[in-house]
Amino acid sequence: MKFAVGFQLYSPGDEPFSDIVADYSDSISEVFFAWQDIPTGRSPVASRNGYTDWTAQQRTEDELRRIKGLGKKLDLLFNGNCYGEYALSEKLANQVLSIMDHLGSAVGGVDIVTTASPAIAHTLKKHFPDVEIRASVNMKIGTVKGMEYLSDLFDSFHVQRDYNRVPEHLKMLKEWADSHGKKLVLLANSGCFAHCSGQTFHDNLVAHEHEICTIKNMDDFNPYVCWRALKKRENWPMLLQNTWIRPEDLHHYEGIIDTVKLATRMHALPGMVIGAYCRGYHIGNTLDLFEPGFGRALAPFIIDNTAFPKDWFEHVTSCDKMCHRCTYCQSVLDQVLLNTQEPLK
């Protein structure tokens, strides 16, 4: 397996992301990135609340050229969950084609485009037939039927993360993908809740974040299901019931998954995350590996990644996922939860 890692534009004085890619070059095959302020699955890149970093585009292009020179594939993201009134428009199609043309001349072109929009996939299939079109994880495609419906538009599929811990199901998807010339990609370090009932609402918020940040919003409502739930300690076992895969357990997916995606676009320490998964182990707080990580929601407690029981992976990949009637994750949490303000025994 090789890794696809999320590009992060460095600030002056910080380590360029291309240096991280170079450090772990043998393990990284792809780098995915957003283009400036185009709606994606994360916050805008260049502008925030009216303030624009006018050097962002040039610095991004410089970085992408170097990454391309390292032999890595570039994966452009058009994975916003909503494009509003322009969702089916010629304007959106022209905007996508314009960015593709520009990147062709500026950085040597992109190799992959990941999108949550069938309309954008259609546009790219028509005008850039040699570019790999990939279905975003935000589309929640986790069945053979889901892939069949859009097999004419997509060459590869991010697997719905709720199936990350069901290897037998992934093997079934892999069998279909192989027989139809498709590829599977798995997002290993999402901190998001499994089967999150607020995901669509949240993804739409992010897609419109540029507009939302410019108006007066409610100050007595937290729109994030996860952060609201974790205010109550009795909900902390939910963190272990999610979809993430520890670096120590990723080897179980060899032969099933073609590419493993690591969410690092907004992470404070992308190099730490990439290094842990490339090495296959992490010493520290398990939550530090994920995006979002929820470390501050539990502080001063951490989840000690070295304290997981030996049967952890076997158990969570063979259970019936009926978490409401099971106490296993609660028992594991009691074992791995560490209060950093207490002296070590």
N, C-alpha and C positions, 0 to 999 in steps of 0.2 A: 504494500500500500504506500501511496505517496500522499502528502498533505497539500491542501489548498488553504492558504492563509490570507487573512484580511489586511489589506494595505491601510496604513495609517500615516498621514502626512505629518512629518516631524516638525517640531517648533525649533527655532534657532537655539543652538546649544545642546539639543537632544541628539541621540543616535539616529541617523537616517534609517528608515525601514529597510532600504536596500542592503544595508550592512547586516541586518538580522537575516535576511534572505541568503546572503552570501555565507554567513556563518553556518547555516543549516541547509546548504544547497543540495546536499545529497538526498535529503528527505523531502524537499519541497518541489512540487511540480507545477503549481499554479499560484497566482496571486490575484485575488479578486478586489475590485476597487469601484468606488462610485465616482461619478463625474460632477464635480463642483456642486451646484445646488439643485441638481435633478432629484426629484423624490425617489427615495429608496427605502430599505428597511431600517435605516438609521437616520440620525440627524444630518442636516445639510453640512457640506464639507467646508465651503468658503465663507458663508455668511451666517451671522447670528444676530437676531433682533436689530436688523438694519445695518450692522457693521460688517463690511466685506474686507477680507484679506485679499488684496489685489495681487499679491505675489503667489497665491495658492496654486493657480493654474500652471505657472512656469515651473514651480518647485515640483509639482506633481508630475509634469511631463519629464523633467530631468530624472526623477526617480524611476518612472516607468521605463524610460529608455535603458537605464542601467539594469533594471530587473529583466527586461527583455534580452539584454546582452548576456545575462547569466544563463540564458537558455530556458527561462520559465515562461509558461503560457500566461497570458493576461486575460482575465475574466472581468468584463465590464458588467456592472449591475444596473439593470432597470427593474428592480424588484420592489418598487413601491406598491403598496396594496391598493392605491387609488390615484387616478389621474383626473378626477373630477369630470367636468364637462368636456374635457379633451380626450377622454378615454378611447374613443373610436375615431378621433379626428385626423384629418390630413396634417394638421399642425403638429400633433404628437409624432406621427410617422416621419415628417420632415425633420423634426428636431432630432429624433433617433438617428436618422440617416446622416444628418449634418455632423453629429458627434462621431459617428463611425468613420466618416470621411476624414474628419480632422485628425482623429487618432491614427488613421492610416498613414497620414503624412507626417504627423508630429512624433510618433513613438514607434512606428513600424507596424501598426495595426493591432487589433485584438484577435484572440484565438477563440474565445468563448464569450457568449453573452448569457447572463442569468436573468430571467425575467419572471414576474408573476402575471404578466399580461399576455393572453393568447393573441391579442391584436398586435403587440410588439413582436411576438414570435413570428406571426404571419408576415409582417413587414420585412423582418430580417431574412426569413427563408426565401423571400422573393428577390431581395436585392443583394444578400450576402450568403449565397448557398453553401459556401465553403466554411463558414463560421459555425462552430458547435453551438447549438441553442439548448440551454439548460433550464429546466423548470425549477423555480425557486422553492425553497423549503416552506415559504409562506403559503404555497398553494395546497399544502397538506395532502400530497399525493402519496398514499400508502398502500394501494392495492393494485393488482394487475389491471382491473377495470379502469382505474384512474389513469394508468399509463396508456392503456389501449385507446381511450377516448381522444388523447392528444398526441398519439404517436406520429402523426403526420407533421406536427409542429416542433416537437422536441426530440433532441438526440440523446439527452441524458436527463436524469431526474434526481433531485434531492429527495431522499426518502422522508416521509412524514416522521418527525422525530419521536412521536409516540410509539413507534415500532422499534426504536433503537435497542431495546432490551428483549426483543423477541427474535432470536437468531433464526429459528426455523421459518418464521414468516419472511425474514430477509432472504433466506436461501431460496424461497419460492419466487420472490421478486427477481432475484438474480438469475434464476433459470429462465424466466420469461425474457428478461432484458438481454441475456446472452443470445437467445434464439431469435431476437428481433433486432440485433445490432445496436442495442442501447447500453448506456452506462448508468451505474448507480453511485450517488454521492451521499455520504452520511455526515451530519453535523454532530461532532462528538462532544462539544463543550458548551452547549446551550444551558444556561441556568434557569430558563423559563420553566414554569410549571407544566407538568404533563397534562394533556387534554384541557388546557387552560380555557375557561369559559369566557375570558376577556381578551383572547388573542386578536380576534377580528377587530374589536373596538380599539385595542392598542395599536395594531398595525395601521389602521386608518388615521389615528391620531398622529403617528409618526409621519405618514405620507403627507399630512397637512401641517406639519410642525412649523414650517416657515410662516404660514398665515396665523396659526394659533398663538405663536409667541408675540404677535404684534397687537393683540387685543387683551382686554381685561377679562380674566377667567375667574371661575369660582375658586375661592381660597379655602373652602371648608370641605373639599372633596378630593380624595386621592384616587386617580383614575386607574391605578395599577393594582390588579387583583393580588399579585404576589406580595407586594409591600404591605398591603392592608392586612393580609392573612398572617404575615410573619410578625406582626405586632403582638400576637398572642403566642406565648411559648408552647402551648399545647399543639400548635400547628407546625412547629419546627420539624417533626418527622416528614412533612411534605417535601422538604428539601432532599431527602434521600429517596423519595418515591418518583423523582423526575426522570429525565431521559439521558442525562449525561453519562459518559463513560470515562472512568479513570484511565490515566495513561498506562497503568499496570495491567489493565484488562483489554486494551485495544487489540492485542495480538490475536484474540479470539475471532476477529473479523477478517483475518487474512483469507483470501479466496472468496469472500462474500461481497466485499465492498471494494470498488476500484479506487476511489479517492475519498479521503477523510478531510472534511472541512473543519477548520478551527476559527471560531469567531474571535477576531482580534482587532477589528476596526476601531472599536471604542474603548478597548481595554487599556488600563493604565500601564501595564507591563506586558506588552505583546511578546517580547523576547523571552520572558519567563515562561509564558504559556507554551510557546512553540518549542522551547528547549525541553520542557517536561514531557511533552508528547513524543518528541523525537527520541529522547532517552528511554522513555517507557516507565518513568517513575517520577514521583513528586514528594518532596519532604516539606511539609508545611500545612497550611490551611487548604483543604480541598476546595473550598468556596473561591479561593483566589484564582482558580483555573478557569472559572466560568464567566460568561457574559450574558446577563448580569451575575455578579458574584454573591451579593447579599451579605458580605462580610460585616458591614456596619449594622445590619439588622440584628445580628447575633452578638456583637461585641459587648463585653470582653471575651465571649466564648468564641472558640474556633472549632472546626471539624478537623481533627488530626488525621491526615491522609495515611499515615503509617499505622494507624490503629484499627483499620478495617479487618473484620474476621476473614479467615481463609476461604470461607464458603460464600462470601459476599456475591461475587459475580454469578456463581452457579445458582444461588438462591433467587436473586432478582431477575434472572433470565429464564427461570423455570416456574415461577409462581404464577397464580392466576390473575394477578394485578387487581384483586379485590381488596384494595388497601384499607377500606373502611371496616373490614372485619378481620384484619391481620395486625399483629403487634411486632412483627419482625423488625421493621425499620425503626420502631421506637426503641427496641432492645439494642439495635446497632448504634443508634444515636446516643444512648446512655453510655456506650462503650467508647465512642470516638469524640464525644464532646469534651472539650478541654477549656477550663477557665484560666485565661492567661494572667489573671490578677492573683491567682493562688500560687503559693510556692510549690515547685515540683517535689514529688514524694521521692 
